[in-house]
Amino acid sequence: MSTKIVIKRTVPNYLQFYKNLPPKSCVDCGHVVIEQHESYSTKCEHCLSKDHE
């Protein structure tokens, strides 16, 4: 007699994963960074402008 094992696969919900990510914060002051498409910046606009002075 054989036992049939059924494995149910679930499809991960990638959209829900990205919606649950915390917002990116500035490494200098901790304020939330307004992200733009394909941006890898880790500082907010205020801290970036202070660096150029």
mmCIF file as gemmi writes it, N, C-alpha and C atoms, coordinates in Angstrom:
data_model
loop_
_atom_site.group_PDB
_atom_site.id
_atom_site.type_symbol
_atom_site.label_atom_id
_atom_site.label_alt_id
_atom_site.label_comp_id
_atom_site.label_asym_id
_atom_site.label_entity_id
_atom_site.label_seq_id
_atom_site.pdbx_PDB_ins_code
_atom_site.Cartn_x
_atom_site.Cartn_y
_atom_site.Cartn_z
_atom_site.occupancy
_atom_site.B_iso_or_equiv
_atom_site.pdbx_formal_charge
_atom_site.auth_seq_id
_atom_site.auth_asym_id
_atom_site.pdbx_PDB_model_num
ATOM 1 N N . MET Axp A 1 ? 0.843 -1.171 0 1 0 ? 1 A 1
ATOM 2 C CA . MET Axp A 1 ? 0 0 0 1 0 ? 1 A 1
ATOM 3 C C . MET Axp A 1 ? 0.895 1.243 0 1 0 ? 1 A 1
ATOM 4 N N . SER Axp A 2 ? 0.603 2.206 -0.859 1 0 ? 2 A 1
ATOM 5 C CA . SER Axp A 2 ? 1.42 3.42 -0.95 1 0 ? 2 A 1
ATOM 6 C C . SER Axp A 2 ? 0.64 4.63 -0.435 1 0 ? 2 A 1
ATOM 7 N N . THR Axp A 3 ? 1.395 5.553 0.093 1 0 ? 3 A 1
ATOM 8 C CA . THR Axp A 3 ? 0.798 6.78 0.607 1 0 ? 3 A 1
ATOM 9 C C . THR Axp A 3 ? 1.093 7.892 -0.385 1 0 ? 3 A 1
ATOM 10 N N . LYS Axp A 4 ? 0.079 8.627 -0.75 1 0 ? 4 A 1
ATOM 11 C CA . LYS Axp A 4 ? 0.252 9.725 -1.699 1 0 ? 4 A 1
ATOM 12 C C . LYS Axp A 4 ? 0.526 11.009 -0.922 1 0 ? 4 A 1
ATOM 13 N N . ILE Axp A 5 ? 1.642 11.653 -1.238 1 0 ? 5 A 1
ATOM 14 C CA . ILE Axp A 5 ? 2.012 12.907 -0.593 1 0 ? 5 A 1
ATOM 15 C C . ILE Axp A 5 ? 1.737 14.043 -1.572 1 0 ? 5 A 1
ATOM 16 N N . VAL Axp A 6 ? 0.964 15.018 -1.122 1 0 ? 6 A 1
ATOM 17 C CA . VAL Axp A 6 ? 0.615 16.162 -1.954 1 0 ? 6 A 1
ATOM 18 C C . VAL Axp A 6 ? 1.332 17.388 -1.391 1 0 ? 6 A 1
ATOM 19 N N . ILE Axp A 7 ? 2.114 18.033 -2.238 1 0 ? 7 A 1
ATOM 20 C CA . ILE Axp A 7 ? 2.812 19.25 -1.835 1 0 ? 7 A 1
ATOM 21 C C . ILE Axp A 7 ? 2.144 20.417 -2.552 1 0 ? 7 A 1
ATOM 22 N N . LYS Axp A 8 ? 1.621 21.341 -1.767 1 0 ? 8 A 1
ATOM 23 C CA . LYS Axp A 8 ? 0.96 22.506 -2.337 1 0 ? 8 A 1
ATOM 24 C C . LYS Axp A 8 ? 1.963 23.645 -2.417 1 0 ? 8 A 1
ATOM 25 N N . ARG Axp A 9 ? 2.194 24.157 -3.602 1 0 ? 9 A 1
ATOM 26 C CA . ARG Axp A 9 ? 3.107 25.273 -3.794 1 0 ? 9 A 1
ATOM 27 C C . ARG Axp A 9 ? 2.305 26.568 -3.84 1 0 ? 9 A 1
ATOM 28 N N . THR Axp A 10 ? 2.834 27.552 -3.175 1 0 ? 10 A 1
ATOM 29 C CA . THR Axp A 10 ? 2.184 28.854 -3.22 1 0 ? 10 A 1
ATOM 30 C C . THR Axp A 10 ? 3.07 29.823 -3.985 1 0 ? 10 A 1
ATOM 31 N N . VAL Axp A 11 ? 2.458 30.674 -4.735 1 0 ? 11 A 1
ATOM 32 C CA . VAL Axp A 11 ? 3.19 31.682 -5.495 1 0 ? 11 A 1
ATOM 33 C C . VAL Axp A 11 ? 3.427 32.873 -4.583 1 0 ? 11 A 1
ATOM 34 N N . PRO Axp A 12 ? 4.674 33.301 -4.428 1 0 ? 12 A 1
ATOM 35 C CA . PRO Axp A 12 ? 4.939 34.446 -3.552 1 0 ? 12 A 1
ATOM 36 C C . PRO Axp A 12 ? 4.317 35.719 -4.126 1 0 ? 12 A 1
ATOM 37 N N . ASN Axp A 13 ? 3.818 36.541 -3.24 1 0 ? 13 A 1
ATOM 38 C CA . ASN Axp A 13 ? 3.21 37.791 -3.642 1 0 ? 13 A 1
ATOM 39 C C . ASN Axp A 13 ? 4.273 38.893 -3.574 1 0 ? 13 A 1
ATOM 40 N N . TYR Axp A 14 ? 4.979 39.115 -4.683 1 0 ? 14 A 1
ATOM 41 C CA . TYR Axp A 14 ? 6.082 40.074 -4.71 1 0 ? 14 A 1
ATOM 42 C C . TYR Axp A 14 ? 5.597 41.498 -4.48 1 0 ? 14 A 1
ATOM 43 N N . LEU Axp A 15 ? 4.446 41.83 -5 1 0 ? 15 A 1
ATOM 44 C CA . LEU Axp A 15 ? 3.932 43.183 -4.826 1 0 ? 15 A 1
ATOM 45 C C . LEU Axp A 15 ? 3.705 43.488 -3.35 1 0 ? 15 A 1
ATOM 46 N N . GLN Axp A 16 ? 3.16 42.532 -2.625 1 0 ? 16 A 1
ATOM 47 C CA . GLN Axp A 16 ? 2.93 42.725 -1.192 1 0 ? 16 A 1
ATOM 48 C C . GLN Axp A 16 ? 4.256 42.869 -0.447 1 0 ? 16 A 1
ATOM 49 N N . PHE Axp A 17 ? 5.269 42.131 -0.872 1 0 ? 17 A 1
ATOM 50 C CA . PHE Axp A 17 ? 6.593 42.239 -0.255 1 0 ? 17 A 1
ATOM 51 C C . PHE Axp A 17 ? 7.131 43.659 -0.366 1 0 ? 17 A 1
ATOM 52 N N . TYR Axp A 18 ? 7.069 44.233 -1.568 1 0 ? 18 A 1
ATOM 53 C CA . TYR Axp A 18 ? 7.603 45.577 -1.77 1 0 ? 18 A 1
ATOM 54 C C . TYR Axp A 18 ? 6.76 46.649 -1.084 1 0 ? 18 A 1
ATOM 55 N N . LYS Axp A 19 ? 5.465 46.431 -0.969 1 0 ? 19 A 1
ATOM 56 C CA . LYS Axp A 19 ? 4.608 47.392 -0.266 1 0 ? 19 A 1
ATOM 57 C C . LYS Axp A 19 ? 4.913 47.409 1.226 1 0 ? 19 A 1
ATOM 58 N N . ASN Axp A 20 ? 5.372 46.305 1.774 1 0 ? 20 A 1
ATOM 59 C CA . ASN Axp A 20 ? 5.644 46.204 3.206 1 0 ? 20 A 1
ATOM 60 C C . ASN Axp A 20 ? 7.05 46.656 3.595 1 0 ? 20 A 1
ATOM 61 N N . LEU Axp A 21 ? 7.883 47.009 2.627 1 0 ? 21 A 1
ATOM 62 C CA . LEU Axp A 21 ? 9.225 47.496 2.956 1 0 ? 21 A 1
ATOM 63 C C . LEU Axp A 21 ? 9.138 48.858 3.637 1 0 ? 21 A 1
ATOM 64 N N . PRO Axp A 22 ? 9.967 49.085 4.644 1 0 ? 22 A 1
ATOM 65 C CA . PRO Axp A 22 ? 9.947 50.401 5.292 1 0 ? 22 A 1
ATOM 66 C C . PRO Axp A 22 ? 10.523 51.452 4.343 1 0 ? 22 A 1
ATOM 67 N N . PRO Axp A 23 ? 10.154 52.714 4.533 1 0 ? 23 A 1
ATOM 68 C CA . PRO Axp A 23 ? 10.707 53.758 3.668 1 0 ? 23 A 1
ATOM 69 C C . PRO Axp A 23 ? 12.206 53.926 3.914 1 0 ? 23 A 1
ATOM 70 N N . LYS Axp A 24 ? 12.923 54.351 2.885 1 0 ? 24 A 1
ATOM 71 C CA . LYS Axp A 24 ? 14.366 54.568 2.997 1 0 ? 24 A 1
ATOM 72 C C . LYS Axp A 24 ? 14.601 55.84 3.802 1 0 ? 24 A 1
ATOM 73 N N . SER Axp A 25 ? 15.552 55.782 4.718 1 0 ? 25 A 1
ATOM 74 C CA . SER Axp A 25 ? 15.86 56.958 5.526 1 0 ? 25 A 1
ATOM 75 C C . SER Axp A 25 ? 17.291 57.412 5.255 1 0 ? 25 A 1
ATOM 76 N N . CYS Axp A 26 ? 17.521 58.703 5.457 1 0 ? 26 A 1
ATOM 77 C CA . CYS Axp A 26 ? 18.821 59.324 5.225 1 0 ? 26 A 1
ATOM 78 C C . CYS Axp A 26 ? 19.84 58.77 6.219 1 0 ? 26 A 1
ATOM 79 N N . VAL Axp A 27 ? 21.034 58.473 5.724 1 0 ? 27 A 1
ATOM 80 C CA . VAL Axp A 27 ? 22.074 57.923 6.598 1 0 ? 27 A 1
ATOM 81 C C . VAL Axp A 27 ? 22.663 58.981 7.52 1 0 ? 27 A 1
ATOM 82 N N . ASP Axp A 28 ? 22.514 60.266 7.179 1 0 ? 28 A 1
ATOM 83 C CA . ASP Axp A 28 ? 23.05 61.337 8.017 1 0 ? 28 A 1
ATOM 84 C C . ASP Axp A 28 ? 22.063 61.812 9.077 1 0 ? 28 A 1
ATOM 85 N N . CYS Axp A 29 ? 20.848 62.188 8.647 1 0 ? 29 A 1
ATOM 86 C CA . CYS Axp A 29 ? 19.907 62.803 9.587 1 0 ? 29 A 1
ATOM 87 C C . CYS Axp A 29 ? 18.727 61.915 9.96 1 0 ? 29 A 1
ATOM 88 N N . GLY Axp A 30 ? 18.463 60.863 9.199 1 0 ? 30 A 1
ATOM 89 C CA . GLY Axp A 30 ? 17.388 59.939 9.536 1 0 ? 30 A 1
ATOM 90 C C . GLY Axp A 30 ? 16.039 60.269 8.936 1 0 ? 30 A 1
ATOM 91 N N . HIS Axp A 31 ? 15.915 61.392 8.222 1 0 ? 31 A 1
ATOM 92 C CA . HIS Axp A 31 ? 14.648 61.741 7.585 1 0 ? 31 A 1
ATOM 93 C C . HIS Axp A 31 ? 14.358 60.785 6.435 1 0 ? 31 A 1
ATOM 94 N N . VAL Axp A 32 ? 13.074 60.649 6.097 1 0 ? 32 A 1
ATOM 95 C CA . VAL Axp A 32 ? 12.67 59.77 5.003 1 0 ? 32 A 1
ATOM 96 C C . VAL Axp A 32 ? 13.148 60.365 3.683 1 0 ? 32 A 1
ATOM 97 N N . VAL Axp A 33 ? 13.79 59.54 2.861 1 0 ? 33 A 1
ATOM 98 C CA . VAL Axp A 33 ? 14.297 59.957 1.558 1 0 ? 33 A 1
ATOM 99 C C . VAL Axp A 33 ? 13.196 59.738 0.536 1 0 ? 33 A 1
ATOM 100 N N . ILE Axp A 34 ? 12.902 60.781 -0.239 1 0 ? 34 A 1
ATOM 101 C CA . ILE Axp A 34 ? 11.928 60.646 -1.326 1 0 ? 34 A 1
ATOM 102 C C . ILE Axp A 34 ? 12.664 59.985 -2.478 1 0 ? 34 A 1
ATOM 103 N N . GLU Axp A 35 ? 12.296 58.738 -2.743 1 0 ? 35 A 1
ATOM 104 C CA . GLU Axp A 35 ? 13.019 57.965 -3.748 1 0 ? 35 A 1
ATOM 105 C C . GLU Axp A 35 ? 12.487 58.242 -5.14 1 0 ? 35 A 1
ATOM 106 N N . GLN Axp A 36 ? 13.391 58.169 -6.092 1 0 ? 36 A 1
ATOM 107 C CA . GLN Axp A 36 ? 13.031 58.277 -7.489 1 0 ? 36 A 1
ATOM 108 C C . GLN Axp A 36 ? 13.439 56.984 -8.178 1 0 ? 36 A 1
ATOM 109 N N . HIS Axp A 37 ? 12.864 56.737 -9.317 1 0 ? 37 A 1
ATOM 110 C CA . HIS Axp A 37 ? 13.141 55.53 -10.078 1 0 ? 37 A 1
ATOM 111 C C . HIS Axp A 37 ? 14.633 55.394 -10.35 1 0 ? 37 A 1
ATOM 112 N N . GLU Axp A 38 ? 15.177 54.221 -10.108 1 0 ? 38 A 1
ATOM 113 C CA . GLU Axp A 38 ? 16.585 53.917 -10.347 1 0 ? 38 A 1
ATOM 114 C C . GLU Axp A 38 ? 17.538 54.824 -9.567 1 0 ? 38 A 1
ATOM 115 N N . SER Axp A 39 ? 17.153 55.205 -8.355 1 0 ? 39 A 1
ATOM 116 C CA . SER Axp A 39 ? 17.995 56.053 -7.527 1 0 ? 39 A 1
ATOM 117 C C . SER Axp A 39 ? 18.591 55.215 -6.408 1 0 ? 39 A 1
ATOM 118 N N . TYR Axp A 40 ? 19.889 55.318 -6.233 1 0 ? 40 A 1
ATOM 119 C CA . TYR Axp A 40 ? 20.56 54.575 -5.181 1 0 ? 40 A 1
ATOM 120 C C . TYR Axp A 40 ? 21.116 55.503 -4.104 1 0 ? 40 A 1
ATOM 121 N N . SER Axp A 41 ? 20.596 56.721 -4.057 1 0 ? 41 A 1
ATOM 122 C CA . SER Axp A 41 ? 21.052 57.704 -3.091 1 0 ? 41 A 1
ATOM 123 C C . SER Axp A 41 ? 20.669 57.271 -1.674 1 0 ? 41 A 1
ATOM 124 N N . THR Axp A 42 ? 21.543 57.548 -0.714 1 0 ? 42 A 1
ATOM 125 C CA . THR Axp A 42 ? 21.262 57.196 0.678 1 0 ? 42 A 1
ATOM 126 C C . THR Axp A 42 ? 21.122 58.427 1.559 1 0 ? 42 A 1
ATOM 127 N N . LYS Axp A 43 ? 21.154 59.624 0.917 1 0 ? 43 A 1
ATOM 128 C CA . LYS Axp A 43 ? 21.02 60.867 1.666 1 0 ? 43 A 1
ATOM 129 C C . LYS Axp A 43 ? 19.827 61.66 1.148 1 0 ? 43 A 1
ATOM 130 N N . CYS Axp A 44 ? 19.223 62.45 2.037 1 0 ? 44 A 1
ATOM 131 C CA . CYS Axp A 44 ? 18.1 63.294 1.638 1 0 ? 44 A 1
ATOM 132 C C . CYS Axp A 44 ? 18.631 64.527 0.898 1 0 ? 44 A 1
ATOM 133 N N . GLU Axp A 45 ? 17.726 65.258 0.261 1 0 ? 45 A 1
ATOM 134 C CA . GLU Axp A 45 ? 18.122 66.443 -0.502 1 0 ? 45 A 1
ATOM 135 C C . GLU Axp A 45 ? 18.821 67.482 0.377 1 0 ? 45 A 1
ATOM 136 N N . HIS Axp A 46 ? 18.365 67.649 1.607 1 0 ? 46 A 1
ATOM 137 C CA . HIS Axp A 46 ? 18.959 68.618 2.514 1 0 ? 46 A 1
ATOM 138 C C . HIS Axp A 46 ? 20.425 68.281 2.81 1 0 ? 46 A 1
ATOM 139 N N . CYS Axp A 47 ? 20.692 67.03 3.142 1 0 ? 47 A 1
ATOM 140 C CA . CYS Axp A 47 ? 22.077 66.618 3.447 1 0 ? 47 A 1
ATOM 141 C C . CYS Axp A 47 ? 22.952 66.641 2.198 1 0 ? 47 A 1
ATOM 142 N N . LEU Axp A 48 ? 22.383 66.339 1.048 1 0 ? 48 A 1
ATOM 143 C CA . LEU Axp A 48 ? 23.158 66.399 -0.197 1 0 ? 48 A 1
ATOM 144 C C . LEU Axp A 48 ? 23.568 67.84 -0.498 1 0 ? 48 A 1
ATOM 145 N N . SER Axp A 49 ? 22.659 68.789 -0.242 1 0 ? 49 A 1
ATOM 146 C CA . SER Axp A 49 ? 22.997 70.2 -0.507 1 0 ? 49 A 1
ATOM 147 C C . SER Axp A 49 ? 24.04 70.707 0.477 1 0 ? 49 A 1
ATOM 148 N N . LYS Axp A 50 ? 24.053 70.198 1.716 1 0 ? 50 A 1
ATOM 149 C CA . LYS Axp A 50 ? 25.069 70.6 2.698 1 0 ? 50 A 1
ATOM 150 C C . LYS Axp A 50 ? 26.45 70.081 2.276 1 0 ? 50 A 1
ATOM 151 N N . ASP Axp A 51 ? 26.511 68.916 1.642 1 0 ? 51 A 1
ATOM 152 C CA . ASP Axp A 51 ? 27.787 68.342 1.214 1 0 ? 51 A 1
ATOM 153 C C . ASP Axp A 51 ? 28.438 69.17 0.118 1 0 ? 51 A 1
ATOM 154 N N . HIS Axp A 52 ? 27.64 69.866 -0.695 1 0 ? 52 A 1
ATOM 155 C CA . HIS Axp A 52 ? 28.179 70.64 -1.823 1 0 ? 52 A 1
ATOM 156 C C . HIS Axp A 52 ? 28.621 72.036 -1.411 1 0 ? 52 A 1
ATOM 157 N N . GLU Axp A 53 ? 28.332 72.445 -0.197 1 0 ? 53 A 1
ATOM 158 C CA . GLU Axp A 53 ? 28.716 73.786 0.248 1 0 ? 53 A 1
ATOM 159 C C . GLU Axp A 53 ? 30.146 73.836 0.701 1 0 ? 53 A 1
